[in-house]
Amino acid sequence: MSAVGEAMVLILYGTSECHLCEQAQEQVLAAAGRPAIEIDVAEDDGLYQRYGLRIPVLRRQDTGAELDWPFDTGAVIALLGA
């Protein structure tokens, strides 16, 4: 597996103490070779409204493409190639 280019920013929306978010970050690390930037949706009302019931959510900043949980390494690889 190849690492994602430095220009591609991956964001993982979640909350602290979220075991599913930890699992999602493991999938990102396996697929991309580096972790996603973690953003806690509980700290922002707008993000909480948008993502609160969907977390964890992986987002490509450049395209805006999103991947809702549950996802596996293959799904992350597909998102990276999108």
PLY file of the C-alpha trace (Angstrom):
ply
format ascii 1.0
element vertex 82
property float x
property float y
property float z
element edge 81
property int vertex1
property int vertex2
end_header
0.00 0.00 0.00
1.26 3.43 -0.81
1.08 6.44 1.44
-1.27 9.26 0.60
0.31 12.38 -0.87
1.05 15.10 1.63
-1.34 17.47 -0.15
-4.35 15.23 0.55
-5.83 16.18 3.90
-7.96 13.55 5.61
-10.25 14.57 8.46
-11.87 12.16 10.88
-14.92 13.61 12.61
-15.70 11.97 15.93
-15.70 12.50 19.68
-13.27 11.77 22.47
-13.59 8.36 24.10
-15.21 6.95 20.94
-14.03 3.37 20.40
-15.46 3.32 16.88
-13.43 6.44 16.08
-10.29 4.63 17.25
-11.14 1.70 14.96
-11.77 4.11 12.08
-8.40 5.78 12.63
-6.75 2.33 12.48
-8.38 1.73 9.07
-7.16 5.13 7.84
-3.62 4.45 9.05
-3.59 1.05 7.35
-4.88 2.45 4.05
-3.19 5.85 3.93
0.02 5.23 5.82
-0.69 8.11 8.19
-3.53 9.09 10.50
-6.31 11.51 9.66
-6.64 14.84 11.46
-9.14 14.27 14.27
-11.88 16.82 14.91
-14.16 16.48 17.93
-17.68 17.37 16.82
-18.79 17.90 20.44
-16.77 21.14 20.47
-18.76 22.78 17.65
-22.57 22.96 17.50
-22.61 23.06 13.69
-20.37 20.02 13.35
-22.35 18.20 16.03
-25.59 18.85 14.13
-24.03 17.63 10.88
-22.03 14.63 12.13
-23.26 13.79 15.65
-25.35 10.79 14.64
-23.01 9.65 11.84
-19.60 9.50 13.55
-17.02 8.46 12.81
-16.95 10.13 9.41
-13.84 10.32 7.23
-13.67 13.30 4.86
-11.29 14.24 2.06
-10.79 17.97 2.39
-9.91 18.46 -1.28
-13.01 16.84 -2.77
-15.41 16.90 0.17
-16.07 13.17 -0.31
-17.18 11.53 2.93
-17.21 7.98 4.22
-19.58 7.09 7.07
-18.86 4.30 9.54
-18.73 1.36 9.26
-15.89 1.22 6.75
-12.88 -0.96 6.19
-9.44 -0.46 4.70
-10.76 -1.21 1.20
-13.40 1.51 1.49
-10.76 4.00 2.64
-8.54 3.07 -0.30
-11.49 3.64 -2.65
-12.13 7.05 -1.06
-8.47 7.97 -1.54
-8.67 7.08 -5.22
-11.91 8.98 -5.77
0 1
1 2
2 3
3 4
4 5
5 6
6 7
7 8
8 9
9 10
10 11
11 12
12 13
13 14
14 15
15 16
16 17
17 18
18 19
19 20
20 21
21 22
22 23
23 24
24 25
25 26
26 27
27 28
28 29
29 30
30 31
31 32
32 33
33 34
34 35
35 36
36 37
37 38
38 39
39 40
40 41
41 42
42 43
43 44
44 45
45 46
46 47
47 48
48 49
49 50
50 51
51 52
52 53
53 54
54 55
55 56
56 57
57 58
58 59
59 60
60 61
61 62
62 63
63 64
64 65
65 66
66 67
67 68
68 69
69 70
70 71
71 72
72 73
73 74
74 75
75 76
76 77
77 78
78 79
79 80
80 81
